[in-house]
Amino acid sequence: MALGVAFAWVARAELSRADARLLETRGLRIVIGFAALVFAPVVAYFALFHGDWAYLYLVAWRRVPSAVDLALVGAAAASVVGGFAVAAPFARAGKLPVLAGLFGSPLVILFLLVLALQKRLGTSASFAQFHGGFGTEPITQTELGRGMLWMLAVLSLGIAWCVRLLRIVARRDDG
């Protein structure tokens, strides 16, 4: 959600000038593209290749129907678009304090969750290994750690590209 809020702030110039409804803005289309083509595949990577870790070793991933994985990946992508949609009216009105709250609240919750779950997040194992106390490794020494670095790079490049496109749209509207 925080990403969507940040994108709304970047798109504020277009949003403030747009006579059209939010659904008709180019900024929303750009954010939908980012969510579908960058964010969803990044989330899906962890669901598909590191399922036990993605479920924080709370359930055995092999027992989870693939439809649940698909729904959760879709919900994650929708949260970016939802964050944009929720923040757009505030970005349009230039209400930075409200946007700061919308941006910061999910990040604070995320930070607290990561802090509380750092042992699980820092461990690479199967469900059985994690609960049996054998064969676990720190993620930094595993394929999961390398995958995290790649996905962080993909996500960072995707965010940069999305911001660039949103700024181009704003400049075109100026001219």
C-alpha positions in Angstrom: 0.0 0.0 0.0 2.8 2.4 0.8 4.2 2.1 -2.7 0.8 3.1 -4.1 0.7 6.1 -1.8 4.2 7.1 -2.9 3.2 6.8 -6.5 0.1 9.0 -5.9 2.4 11.6 -4.5 4.6 11.5 -7.6 1.6 11.7 -9.8 0.0 14.6 -7.8 0.6 17.0 -10.7 -1.4 14.9 -13.2 -4.0 14.1 -10.5 -4.5 17.7 -9.6 -5.0 18.8 -13.3 -7.1 15.8 -14.4 -10.7 16.7 -15.0 -11.2 13.0 -15.6 -12.1 10.5 -12.9 -9.3 8.5 -11.3 -10.0 5.5 -13.5 -9.3 7.6 -16.6 -5.9 8.9 -15.5 -2.6 7.8 -17.1 -1.1 7.6 -13.6 -3.5 4.9 -12.5 -2.7 2.9 -15.7 1.0 3.1 -15.0 0.5 1.9 -11.4 -1.7 -1.0 -12.6 1.1 -1.9 -15.0 3.7 -1.8 -12.3 1.5 -3.9 -10.0 0.8 -6.5 -12.7 4.2 -6.6 -14.4 6.7 -6.0 -11.5 5.1 -6.3 -8.1 3.0 -9.4 -8.7 5.9 -11.4 -10.2 8.2 -10.5 -7.4 5.7 -11.7 -4.8 4.9 -14.8 -6.9 8.6 -15.7 -7.0 8.6 -16.2 -3.2 5.2 -18.0 -3.2 6.3 -20.4 -6.0 9.9 -21.1 -5.1 10.1 -20.5 -1.3 6.6 -21.2 -0.2 7.3 -22.4 3.3 9.3 -19.3 4.0 6.6 -17.1 2.3 4.1 -18.6 4.7 6.5 -17.9 7.6 6.6 -21.7 8.4 3.1 -21.4 9.9 1.7 -23.9 7.4 3.3 -26.5 5.1 3.2 -24.8 1.7 2.6 -28.1 -0.1 -0.8 -28.3 1.7 -1.9 -24.9 0.5 -4.0 -24.9 -2.6 -2.4 -23.0 -5.5 -5.5 -20.9 -5.7 -4.7 -19.5 -2.3 -1.2 -18.6 -3.6 -2.7 -16.9 -6.6 -5.3 -15.0 -4.5 -2.5 -13.7 -2.1 -0.3 -12.6 -5.0 -3.3 -10.9 -6.5 -4.1 -9.2 -3.2 -0.5 -8.0 -2.9 -0.6 -6.4 -6.3 -4.0 -5.0 -5.7 -2.7 -3.3 -2.5 -0.4 -1.2 -4.6 -3.2 0.0 -6.8 -5.5 0.4 -3.8 -2.9 2.5 -2.1 -2.8 4.7 -5.1 -6.6 5.0 -5.3 -6.9 5.8 -1.6 -4.1 8.4 -1.7 -5.1 10.0 -5.0 -7.7 12.4 -3.6 -5.3 13.6 -0.9 -2.5 13.9 -3.5 -4.8 15.9 -5.7 -5.6 18.2 -2.8 -1.9 18.4 -1.8 -2.6 17.1 1.7 0.9 15.9 2.6 0.2 15.1 6.3 -2.6 12.7 5.3 -0.3 11.1 2.7 2.5 10.8 5.2 0.2 9.0 7.5 -1.1 6.7 4.7 2.5 6.1 3.7 4.0 5.6 7.1 1.4 3.5 8.8 1.9 0.4 6.6 5.7 0.8 6.9 5.5 1.0 10.7 3.3 -2.2 10.8 5.8 -3.9 8.4 8.7 -2.9 10.5 7.1 -4.2 13.7 6.2 -7.5 11.9 9.7 -7.9 10.6 11.1 -7.3 14.0 8.7 -9.8 15.6 9.3 -12.4 12.9 13.0 -11.9 12.3 14.0 -15.5 13.2 11.5 -16.9 10.7 12.4 -14.4 8.0 16.1 -15.0 8.5 15.9 -18.7 8.1 15.8 -20.8 5.0 14.3 -24.3 5.4 11.4 -26.5 4.6 8.4 -26.6 7.0 9.6 -29.9 8.4 13.2 -28.6 8.8 12.1 -25.4 10.6 9.8 -27.2 13.0 12.2 -30.2 13.4 15.2 -28.0 14.1 17.4 -29.5 11.5 18.8 -28.4 8.1 18.0 -24.8 8.6 20.4 -22.1 7.2 20.6 -18.4 7.3 19.0 -16.9 4.2 22.2 -15.1 3.4 23.9 -18.4 2.5 21.1 -19.8 0.3 19.2 -19.6 -2.9 16.5 -17.7 -1.0 19.0 -15.0 -0.1 20.2 -14.7 -3.7 16.6 -14.6 -4.9 15.9 -11.8 -2.4 18.8 -9.8 -3.9 17.5 -10.3 -7.4 13.9 -9.5 -6.5 15.1 -6.4 -4.6 16.9 -5.3 -7.8 13.9 -6.0 -10.0 11.6 -4.2 -7.6 13.9 -1.2 -7.3 14.3 -0.9 -11.1 10.5 -1.3 -11.5 9.9 1.5 -8.9 12.4 3.8 -10.6 10.8 3.1 -14.0 7.3 3.7 -12.6 8.4 7.0 -11.0 10.0 8.1 -14.3 6.9 7.4 -16.2 4.7 9.2 -13.7 7.0 12.2 -14.0 7.0 12.1 -17.8 3.2 12.2 -17.7 3.3 15.2 -15.3 5.7 17.0 -17.7 3.6 16.3 -20.7 0.6 17.7 -19.0 2.6 20.9 -18.2 3.4 21.5 -21.9 
